[in-house]
Amino acid sequence: MRLSKQVRKGLVARKIVECLIAGQGVNEIARTLHVGKAKIRKVREAAETKGYLNGTTPLPPYPEQLFPESAVGRSVGSEVDNLLSSHLDWIKGRLTANWHAVTIFEELPVKVSRSSFYRFLRRHRLYSGANRVSRVVPEIVHRPGEALLVDWGKIATVVCPTTGRKRTLWAFVGVLGYSRYRMVRLTLSQDLETTLTLLESMFQEIGGVPFKVTSDNPKIFALKACRHDPLLNPVYERFAAYYDLKIECLPPADPQKKGKVERPMPFVRRLFEAYSGNWLAIESAQSFINKQLTLANDRRHGTTGDRPTDRLLATEMQALKPMPKTPWQREEFHEGTVRKDGHIRFRGKYYSLAEHLIGETLAVIANHNLVWLYHSSVLVETHERCHDPLVSKVTKKEHLKPWERAMNDTSVYRARAQTIGPHVDELVVRIIGNGLGVIDFRKVWGLLSLDKTYPARAIDEACRKALEMGSASLRTVRTLLDLVPNIGKAPAIDREIPLHLDDGGVRERVHRYTRDIQEYGAIVAQATKH
């Protein structure tokens, strides 16, 4: 069992008194017990006052204290102790509020040395230090410009005063491995797009791109964590390829491999202990932490012995790769299942795929203009991104059934209409255009089938008049063919329609596609000969 400092002092004083009673001198006791002569003389004076040396007062039984009033200790406090004692209540209040000791030291209204401040806390039993586990830890050495280590840390829980909704304020922390230059970005979101934006802002702050980015394995970086070969987020891989940097996702449950950023996380939280502003005003909190980090990066680092800012400007900045000339175009990532109708949903829109992918899980990557669809890390389809609020499905013709493709192939109808006349073709285009995505092809076929009853020139003329009237209606064309004089009359070059007399002597018009009875008789007679 480890004895307290006060108990150890009492035991040393008892040993000194026992040696004095045995007749040993000051020099001999100092050599034997390895204590100072001044302390021995103080103990001797206190023992003479108590009567222990002349035998009038017997020694109390062990381990009772010989001098419970600590007569052999410091009788008058030091100048620093007296100075800090006037602020003792203020210090205790900050410790009760879970401030770190170093934060209290930085916010002290008086200036004292750090070691004197910690001695004051221990003297008043306010601080005992952190419990540390002793073990051998190998050193991870980074060359200039080699690595930017990043990590997330929770700063506070933010409550909206109007809605009462709770949100978490996060700090995205980055530390350069060589210079130990620290950067912090505050945000209320941990999604991939936000993280890559913050990472890009760190590159802009240090003036270049490091060789690699080291992190642990959250979902935004690694879709599946693995000790040897993690499955990386494809958007993160595309971001890394654009900036020409390597990705280092560390194994699960092994934070020691990025201790240079893990260790500053409590330091970043401690910097906010003195922040008294509104957490919802992220700009204000970011401005506060930027000022604190400016001071921290200008202090000498305990390991390197240099100021991180000096190391960054003098060495590391020259080793960084230059930034691309054009900024990174923001991309989004989503995983979804192909629906039974052959479409996958992404941001409220539906994009078509081949039929054999129905029921499969796909990865969706999209920027403002394009949507890429991946199945098992293989690109299977690309679509133009839909921004039309009136359109919900984007379907390619090759994903439709053959009869569906035929029904939607407007070139078939136009080719047929052009054989009748240019105005018929124009009217077909007008009918298709008026469909607004839902075309009634019955009207088109009704128009094209008029050539079975009316001459082509008459149909084209009726379509011309209908276009002049601003009407793209099959009923209008039929009305013009039946009611307007001479519009439906066959031209002279057309085959004359024969007239026959029935048994009653009445003239009867025969359909122009019907042959005369004599023609049928000749055909039958010729067939009989053969």
C-alpha positions as CSV (number, residue, x, y, z in Angstrom):
1,M,0.0,0.0,0.0
2,R,1.3,3.4,-1.0
3,L,1.5,5.8,2.0
4,S,0.5,9.5,1.7
5,K,3.1,12.2,1.8
6,Q,2.0,13.4,5.2
7,V,2.3,9.9,6.8
8,R,5.8,9.4,5.3
9,K,6.9,12.7,6.8
10,G,5.6,11.6,10.2
11,L,7.5,8.3,10.0
12,V,10.8,10.1,9.0
13,A,10.3,12.5,12.0
14,R,9.8,9.5,14.4
15,K,13.0,7.8,13.0
16,I,15.0,11.0,13.6
17,V,13.7,11.3,17.2
18,E,14.6,7.6,17.8
19,C,18.1,8.2,16.5
20,L,18.5,11.3,18.7
21,I,17.4,9.4,21.8
22,A,20.0,6.7,20.9
23,G,22.7,9.4,21.0
24,Q,23.5,9.8,17.3
25,G,24.6,13.2,16.0
26,V,23.2,15.3,13.3
27,N,25.8,14.3,10.7
28,E,25.5,10.6,11.4
29,I,21.6,10.8,11.1
30,A,21.9,12.8,7.9
31,R,24.1,10.1,6.3
32,T,22.0,7.2,7.6
33,L,18.5,8.5,6.8
34,H,19.5,10.7,3.7
35,V,17.7,13.8,5.1
36,G,18.8,17.3,5.3
37,K,20.5,18.7,8.4
38,A,18.1,21.6,8.6
39,K,15.2,19.2,8.9
40,I,17.0,17.2,11.6
41,R,17.5,20.4,13.6
42,K,13.8,21.3,13.3
43,V,12.8,17.9,14.5
44,R,15.2,18.1,17.4
45,E,13.8,21.4,18.5
46,A,10.3,20.1,18.3
47,A,11.2,17.0,20.2
48,E,12.9,19.0,23.0
49,T,9.7,21.1,23.3
50,K,7.6,18.0,23.6
51,G,10.0,16.4,26.1
52,Y,10.8,13.4,24.0
53,L,14.6,13.7,24.3
54,N,14.9,14.2,28.1
55,G,12.5,11.3,28.9
56,T,9.7,13.4,30.5
57,T,7.3,12.4,27.7
58,P,7.3,8.8,26.3
59,L,7.0,8.3,22.6
60,P,3.4,7.5,21.5
61,P,2.8,4.0,20.1
62,Y,3.6,3.4,16.4
63,P,2.3,4.6,14.0
64,E,0.8,7.6,15.9
65,Q,2.2,10.9,14.8
66,L,4.8,12.5,17.2
67,F,3.9,16.0,15.9
68,P,0.2,16.1,14.8
69,E,0.3,19.8,14.4
70,S,3.1,19.5,11.7
71,A,5.5,21.7,13.7
72,V,8.4,20.4,11.5
73,G,6.8,21.5,8.2
74,R,6.7,24.9,6.5
75,S,5.4,27.4,8.9
76,V,5.1,30.3,6.5
77,G,3.7,29.8,2.9
78,S,5.6,30.9,-0.1
79,E,4.8,34.1,-2.1
80,V,3.1,32.0,-4.9
81,D,1.1,30.1,-2.3
82,N,-0.1,33.3,-0.7
83,L,-0.9,34.8,-4.1
84,L,-2.9,31.8,-5.3
85,S,-4.7,31.3,-1.9
86,S,-6.7,34.5,-2.6
87,H,-8.1,32.8,-5.7
88,L,-8.7,29.4,-4.1
89,D,-12.5,29.6,-4.3
90,W,-12.3,30.6,-7.9
91,I,-10.0,27.6,-8.7
92,K,-12.3,25.2,-6.8
93,G,-15.3,26.4,-8.7
94,R,-13.6,25.7,-12.1
95,L,-12.5,22.3,-11.0
96,T,-16.1,21.5,-9.9
97,A,-17.2,22.6,-13.4
98,N,-14.8,19.9,-14.8
99,W,-12.3,22.3,-16.1
100,H,-8.8,20.8,-16.7
101,A,-6.0,22.1,-14.5
102,V,-4.2,23.5,-17.5
103,T,-7.2,25.5,-18.6
104,I,-7.5,27.0,-15.1
105,F,-3.8,27.9,-15.3
106,E,-4.2,29.6,-18.7
107,E,-7.2,31.6,-17.4
108,L,-5.7,32.6,-14.0
109,P,-6.1,36.3,-13.2
110,V,-2.5,36.3,-11.8
111,K,0.7,35.1,-13.5
112,V,2.6,32.3,-11.9
113,S,4.8,29.4,-13.2
114,R,3.1,26.2,-14.3
115,S,5.1,24.1,-11.8
116,S,4.2,26.4,-8.9
117,F,0.6,26.2,-9.8
118,Y,0.6,22.4,-9.9
119,R,2.4,22.3,-6.5
120,F,-0.3,24.6,-5.1
121,L,-3.0,22.2,-6.3
122,R,-1.3,19.2,-4.8
123,R,-0.6,21.0,-1.6
124,H,-4.3,21.7,-1.2
125,R,-5.2,18.2,-2.4
126,L,-7.0,19.5,-5.5
127,Y,-5.0,17.6,-8.1
128,S,-3.3,14.2,-8.1
129,G,-2.4,13.9,-11.8
130,A,-3.7,11.4,-14.3
131,N,-3.3,7.7,-14.0
132,R,-1.1,6.4,-16.7
133,V,-0.4,2.9,-17.9
134,S,3.3,2.2,-18.4
135,R,4.2,0.2,-21.4
136,V,6.6,0.3,-24.3
137,V,5.2,2.2,-27.3
138,P,7.1,2.4,-30.6
139,E,7.6,5.8,-32.1
140,I,5.9,6.6,-35.4
141,V,8.1,9.0,-37.3
142,H,6.7,11.1,-40.2
143,R,8.8,12.9,-42.8
144,P,7.9,16.4,-43.9
145,G,4.6,16.4,-45.9
146,E,4.1,12.7,-45.4
147,A,0.8,12.5,-43.5
148,L,-2.2,14.4,-42.3
149,L,-3.9,12.6,-39.4
150,V,-7.6,13.3,-38.9
151,D,-10.2,12.3,-36.3
152,W,-13.7,13.2,-35.1
153,G,-14.4,14.3,-31.5
154,K,-17.6,15.4,-29.7
155,I,-17.5,18.9,-28.3
156,A,-21.0,19.5,-26.9
157,T,-24.7,18.7,-27.1
158,V,-26.5,21.6,-28.7
159,V,-30.2,22.2,-27.9
160,C,-32.3,24.4,-30.2
161,P,-34.2,26.9,-28.0
162,T,-37.2,27.0,-30.3
163,T,-37.7,23.3,-31.2
164,G,-35.9,21.7,-28.3
165,R,-34.1,19.4,-30.7
166,K,-30.8,18.0,-29.6
167,R,-27.8,17.9,-31.9
168,T,-24.2,17.1,-31.5
169,L,-21.5,19.6,-32.2
170,W,-18.5,17.8,-33.7
171,A,-14.9,18.8,-34.1
172,F,-13.0,17.5,-37.1
173,V,-9.3,17.7,-36.1
174,G,-6.3,17.4,-38.3
175,V,-2.6,17.2,-37.3
176,L,0.3,17.2,-39.6
177,G,2.6,14.3,-38.7
178,Y,5.9,16.2,-39.0
179,S,5.3,19.7,-37.8
180,R,2.4,18.8,-35.4
181,Y,0.5,21.7,-36.8
182,R,-3.1,21.4,-35.5
183,M,-6.4,22.4,-37.3
184,V,-10.0,22.2,-36.1
185,R,-13.3,22.5,-38.0
186,L,-16.6,22.6,-36.2
187,T,-19.7,21.1,-37.7
188,L,-23.1,19.7,-36.9
189,S,-22.9,17.0,-39.6
190,Q,-20.7,14.0,-40.1
191,D,-21.8,13.1,-43.6
192,L,-19.3,12.4,-46.4
193,E,-19.8,15.6,-48.4
194,T,-19.3,17.7,-45.3
195,T,-16.2,15.7,-44.3
196,L,-14.5,16.1,-47.7
197,T,-15.3,19.8,-47.7
198,L,-13.6,20.2,-44.3
199,L,-10.7,18.1,-45.5
200,E,-10.3,20.3,-48.6
201,S,-10.3,23.4,-46.4
202,M,-7.4,22.0,-44.4
203,F,-5.4,21.5,-47.6
204,Q,-6.1,25.2,-48.4
205,E,-5.0,26.3,-44.9
206,I,-1.6,24.4,-45.1
207,G,-1.1,25.4,-48.7
208,G,-0.8,22.0,-50.3
209,V,-1.7,18.3,-50.3
210,P,0.1,15.7,-48.1
211,F,1.3,12.3,-49.4
212,K,-1.4,10.5,-47.4
213,V,-4.4,11.0,-45.1
214,T,-4.5,8.7,-42.0
215,S,-7.8,8.1,-40.2
216,D,-9.7,5.3,-38.5
217,N,-12.5,3.5,-40.3
218,P,-15.9,5.3,-40.0
219,K,-18.6,4.6,-42.6
220,I,-17.8,7.8,-44.5
221,F,-14.3,6.5,-45.2
222,A,-14.6,2.7,-45.2
223,L,-17.8,0.9,-46.1
224,K,-16.4,-2.2,-44.4
225,A,-13.7,-2.0,-41.8
226,C,-11.0,-4.7,-42.0
227,R,-7.6,-5.3,-40.3
228,H,-5.8,-5.9,-43.6
229,D,-7.9,-4.7,-46.6
230,P,-10.9,-2.4,-45.8
231,L,-13.6,-1.7,-48.4
232,L,-13.2,2.0,-49.0
233,N,-16.0,4.5,-49.8
234,P,-15.8,5.0,-53.6
235,V,-16.4,8.8,-53.3
236,Y,-13.5,9.0,-50.9
237,E,-11.3,7.1,-53.3
238,R,-12.3,9.4,-56.2
239,F,-11.5,12.4,-53.9
240,A,-8.1,10.9,-53.1
241,A,-7.4,10.2,-56.8
242,Y,-8.3,13.8,-57.7
243,Y,-5.9,15.2,-55.1
244,D,-3.3,12.5,-55.8
245,L,-3.0,11.4,-52.2
246,K,-2.9,7.9,-50.5
247,I,-5.6,6.7,-48.1
248,E,-4.6,5.0,-44.9
249,C,-7.5,3.6,-43.0
250,L,-6.2,2.1,-39.8
251,P,-7.3,-1.3,-38.3
252,P,-10.3,-1.4,-36.0
253,A,-9.6,-0.7,-32.2
254,D,-6.0,0.4,-32.8
255,P,-6.0,4.2,-32.1
256,Q,-2.3,4.1,-31.0
257,K,-1.3,4.2,-34.7
258,K,-2.6,7.7,-34.9
259,G,-1.7,8.9,-31.5
260,K,-0.6,12.3,-32.8
261,V,-4.2,13.2,-33.4
262,E,-5.8,11.0,-30.7
263,R,-3.8,12.7,-28.0
264,P,-4.8,16.3,-28.9
265,M,-8.5,15.5,-28.8
266,P,-8.8,16.1,-25.0
267,F,-6.7,19.2,-25.6
268,V,-9.2,20.5,-28.1
269,R,-12.1,19.8,-25.7
270,R,-10.1,21.6,-23.0
271,L,-9.7,24.7,-25.1
272,F,-13.5,25.1,-25.2
273,E,-13.8,25.0,-21.4
274,A,-13.4,28.8,-21.3
275,Y,-15.8,29.4,-24.1
276,S,-19.0,31.1,-22.9
277,G,-20.7,31.9,-26.2
278,N,-23.7,30.3,-27.9
279,W,-23.0,26.9,-29.3
280,L,-25.6,27.3,-32.0
281,A,-23.5,30.2,-33.4
282,I,-20.9,27.9,-35.0
283,E,-19.1,30.8,-36.6
284,S,-18.5,32.4,-33.2
285,A,-17.2,29.1,-31.7
286,Q,-15.0,28.5,-34.8
287,S,-13.5,32.0,-34.4
288,F,-12.8,31.2,-30.7
289,I,-11.1,27.9,-31.4
290,N,-9.0,29.5,-34.3
291,K,-7.6,32.1,-31.8
292,Q,-6.8,29.4,-29.3
293,L,-5.1,27.2,-31.9
294,T,-3.0,30.2,-33.1
295,L,-1.6,30.5,-29.6
296,A,-1.2,26.7,-29.3
297,N,0.7,26.4,-32.6
298,D,3.0,29.2,-31.6
299,R,4.1,27.4,-28.4
300,R,7.0,25.0,-28.4
301,H,5.8,21.4,-28.8
302,G,6.8,19.1,-25.9
303,T,8.1,16.4,-28.2
304,T,9.7,18.2,-31.1
305,G,10.9,21.2,-29.0
306,D,9.9,23.5,-31.9
307,R,6.9,25.7,-32.6
308,P,4.5,23.9,-35.0
309,T,4.0,27.1,-37.1
310,D,7.7,27.5,-37.6
311,R,8.1,23.9,-38.7
312,L,5.2,24.2,-41.1
313,L,6.5,27.4,-42.7
314,A,10.2,26.4,-42.7
315,T,10.1,22.8,-43.8
316,E,6.8,21.0,-44.3
317,M,5.0,23.5,-46.6
318,Q,7.7,23.1,-49.2
319,A,7.3,19.3,-49.1
320,L,3.5,19.4,-49.8
321,K,2.2,18.8,-53.3
322,P,0.5,21.7,-55.1
323,M,-3.3,22.1,-55.0
324,P,-5.2,21.3,-58.3
325,K,-6.1,24.3,-60.4
326,T,-9.8,23.6,-60.3
327,P,-11.7,22.8,-57.1
328,W,-13.1,19.4,-56.3
329,Q,-16.7,19.0,-57.7
330,R,-18.9,17.8,-54.8
331,E,-20.2,14.3,-55.0
332,E,-22.8,12.3,-53.1
333,F,-22.9,8.7,-52.2
334,H,-25.9,6.3,-51.6
335,E,-26.5,2.6,-51.4
336,G,-29.9,1.2,-52.5
337,T,-31.8,-1.7,-54.0
338,V,-33.1,-1.9,-57.5
339,R,-36.9,-1.9,-57.4
340,K,-39.2,-4.3,-59.2
341,D,-39.9,-1.7,-61.8
342,G,-36.2,-1.7,-62.8
343,H,-35.4,1.7,-61.2
344,I,-33.3,2.7,-58.2
345,R,-34.2,5.7,-56.0
346,F,-31.7,8.5,-55.4
347,R,-32.6,11.9,-53.9
348,G,-36.3,11.5,-54.8
349,K,-35.7,10.5,-58.4
350,Y,-35.7,7.1,-60.1
351,Y,-33.1,5.9,-62.6
352,S,-33.5,2.9,-64.8
353,L,-31.2,-0.2,-65.0
354,A,-31.1,-3.5,-66.9
355,E,-33.7,-6.1,-65.9
356,H,-31.2,-8.6,-64.5
357,L,-30.2,-6.1,-61.8
358,I,-33.7,-6.1,-60.2
359,G,-33.3,-6.8,-56.5
360,E,-29.6,-6.2,-56.4
361,T,-27.9,-3.6,-54.1
362,L,-26.0,-0.9,-56.0
363,A,-23.8,2.0,-55.0
364,V,-24.8,5.4,-56.4
365,I,-22.3,8.2,-56.9
366,A,-23.6,11.6,-58.2
367,N,-22.4,15.1,-58.8
368,H,-24.5,18.0,-60.0
369,N,-24.6,16.7,-63.6
370,L,-24.2,12.9,-63.7
371,V,-25.3,9.8,-61.8
372,W,-23.0,6.7,-61.8
373,L,-24.4,3.3,-60.7
374,Y,-22.0,0.6,-59.5
375,H,-22.7,-3.1,-58.9
376,S,-19.9,-4.9,-57.0
377,S,-17.6,-2.0,-57.7
378,V,-18.3,-2.2,-61.4
379,L,-19.9,0.7,-63.3
380,V,-23.1,-0.7,-64.9
381,E,-25.0,2.5,-65.9
382,T,-24.7,6.3,-66.2
383,H,-27.5,8.8,-66.3
384,E,-27.8,12.5,-66.6
385,R,-29.0,13.8,-63.2
386,C,-32.6,14.9,-63.2
387,H,-33.4,18.3,-61.8
388,D,-36.9,18.7,-63.3
389,P,-39.5,18.9,-60.5
390,L,-42.2,17.5,-62.8
391,V,-40.2,14.4,-63.8
392,S,-39.6,11.6,-61.3
393,K,-38.3,8.7,-63.5
394,V,-35.4,8.7,-65.9
395,T,-35.7,5.7,-68.2
396,K,-33.5,4.7,-71.1
397,K,-35.0,3.1,-74.2
398,E,-32.6,0.1,-74.0
399,H,-34.1,-0.9,-70.6
400,L,-37.6,-1.2,-72.0
401,K,-39.2,-4.3,-73.5
402,P,-39.0,-4.6,-77.4
403,W,-42.7,-3.7,-77.9
404,E,-42.3,-0.8,-75.5
405,R,-39.4,0.5,-77.5
406,A,-41.4,0.2,-80.7
407,M,-44.3,2.1,-79.2
408,N,-42.0,4.9,-78.1
409,D,-40.1,5.1,-81.4
410,T,-41.6,8.2,-83.0
411,S,-39.4,7.8,-86.1
412,V,-41.7,5.0,-87.4
413,Y,-44.7,7.3,-87.4
414,R,-42.9,10.2,-89.0
415,A,-41.6,7.9,-91.8
416,R,-45.1,6.8,-92.6
417,A,-46.4,10.4,-92.4
418,Q,-43.8,11.7,-94.8
419,T,-45.0,9.3,-97.6
420,I,-48.4,11.0,-97.4
421,G,-47.3,14.6,-97.3
422,P,-45.1,17.2,-95.4
423,H,-48.1,18.7,-93.6
424,V,-49.1,15.3,-92.3
425,D,-45.6,14.9,-90.9
426,E,-45.8,18.3,-89.3
427,L,-49.2,17.5,-87.7
428,V,-47.9,14.1,-86.4
429,V,-45.0,16.0,-84.7
430,R,-47.4,18.4,-83.2
431,I,-49.6,15.6,-81.8
432,I,-46.6,13.8,-80.3
433,G,-45.4,17.1,-78.8
434,N,-48.7,17.8,-77.1
435,G,-48.5,14.5,-75.2
436,L,-46.4,15.9,-72.4
437,G,-44.8,12.4,-71.9
438,V,-48.1,10.5,-72.3
439,I,-48.7,10.2,-76.1
440,D,-52.0,8.9,-77.4
441,F,-50.8,7.0,-80.5
442,R,-54.4,6.1,-81.5
443,K,-54.7,9.7,-82.9
444,V,-51.5,9.2,-84.9
445,W,-52.6,5.9,-86.3
446,G,-56.0,7.3,-87.1
447,L,-54.5,10.1,-89.1
448,L,-52.1,7.8,-91.0
449,S,-54.9,5.4,-91.9
450,L,-56.9,8.1,-93.7
451,D,-55.1,7.2,-96.9
452,K,-57.3,4.1,-97.1
453,T,-60.3,6.3,-97.8
454,Y,-59.0,9.7,-99.1
455,P,-56.3,10.6,-101.5
456,A,-52.9,11.5,-100.1
457,R,-53.1,15.0,-101.6
458,A,-56.4,15.7,-100.0
459,I,-55.2,14.5,-96.6
460,D,-52.1,16.7,-96.8
461,E,-54.3,19.7,-97.7
462,A,-56.6,19.1,-94.8
463,C,-53.6,18.8,-92.4
464,R,-52.3,22.1,-93.8
465,K,-55.6,23.9,-93.1
466,A,-55.8,22.3,-89.6
467,L,-52.3,23.6,-88.8
468,E,-53.3,27.1,-90.0
469,M,-56.3,26.9,-87.6
470,G,-53.9,26.0,-84.8
471,S,-55.7,22.7,-84.2
472,A,-53.7,19.4,-83.9
473,S,-56.8,17.3,-83.8
474,L,-57.7,14.2,-85.9
475,R,-61.4,15.3,-85.7
476,T,-60.6,18.6,-87.3
477,V,-58.9,16.8,-90.2
478,R,-61.8,14.5,-90.7
479,T,-64.3,17.4,-90.6
480,L,-62.2,19.3,-93.3
481,L,-62.1,16.2,-95.5
482,D,-65.9,15.7,-95.3
483,L,-67.3,19.3,-95.2
484,V,-65.0,21.5,-97.2
485,P,-65.9,21.5,-100.9
486,N,-63.6,19.7,-103.3
487,I,-60.9,19.0,-100.6
488,G,-61.8,15.4,-100.5
489,K,-62.2,15.0,-104.3
490,A,-59.8,12.7,-105.9
491,P,-57.5,14.3,-108.5
492,A,-57.7,13.4,-112.1
493,I,-54.5,11.3,-112.0
494,D,-56.0,9.0,-109.4
495,R,-57.7,5.8,-110.7
496,E,-61.4,6.4,-111.5
497,I,-63.8,4.7,-109.2
498,P,-66.2,2.6,-111.5
499,L,-70.0,2.9,-111.4
500,H,-72.3,-0.2,-111.8
501,L,-75.9,-0.6,-112.4
502,D,-77.8,-2.9,-110.1
503,D,-80.8,-5.0,-111.1
504,G,-83.1,-2.0,-110.5
505,G,-81.1,0.2,-112.8
506,V,-79.6,2.3,-109.9
507,R,-76.1,3.7,-110.3
508,E,-73.9,2.3,-107.5
509,R,-70.4,3.6,-106.5
510,V,-67.9,0.8,-105.9
511,H,-64.9,1.2,-103.5
512,R,-61.8,2.1,-105.5
513,Y,-59.9,-0.8,-104.1
514,T,-62.6,-3.3,-105.2
515,R,-62.0,-5.1,-108.6
516,D,-64.6,-5.5,-111.3
517,I,-66.4,-8.8,-111.4
518,Q,-65.1,-9.4,-115.0
519,E,-61.5,-9.3,-113.6
520,Y,-62.3,-12.0,-111.1
521,G,-63.8,-14.1,-113.8
522,A,-60.7,-13.8,-116.0
523,I,-58.5,-14.8,-113.0
524,V,-60.7,-17.9,-112.4
525,A,-60.6,-18.9,-116.0
526,Q,-56.9,-18.6,-116.3
527,A,-56.4,-20.7,-113.1
528,T,-58.7,-23.4,-114.5
529,K,-56.6,-23.8,-117.7
530,H,-53.5,-24.5,-115.6
